[in-house]
Amino acid sequence: MSKEWKVICRVSDIPILGSRVVQRPGKTDVALFRNGEESVFALLDKCPHKGGPLSQGIVFGDKVACPLHNWNIELHSGCALTPDVGCAHRFSVQIDGDLVSLSMTELAAAELA
Ligand code: FES
């Protein structure tokens, strides 16, 4: 399936062990995360527990700790570590050199569970 990619920012625009919010007017924002291994991940900025803003969480390894109740969410999958259950929707990320792109199709998709 072909996807149109939209350049969002540079990898260096995302703080290491931090995040950057990509706004989606009328829809829940997307959070871009960068971990200590220079990997970039994109998740819906909404914790699967009670909707906390994952972009304000603490990144460690390949996880982010939700700022509200400290659930640990895997950045690869968006899913909570057991014993917690549920997943934040994951978005595809394309890295080209220092440029980070997201799929326009996914960004435009209706509100996701
Ligand atoms: S809302 Fe994220 S842990 Fe509760």
Boltz pocket constraint, residues with backbone or C-beta under 6 A from the ligand:
constraints:
  - pocket:
      binder: B
      contacts: [[A, 47], [A, 48], [A, 49], [A, 50], [A, 51], [A, 52], [A, 66], [A, 67], [A, 68], [A, 69], [A, 70], [A, 71]]
      max_distance: 6.0
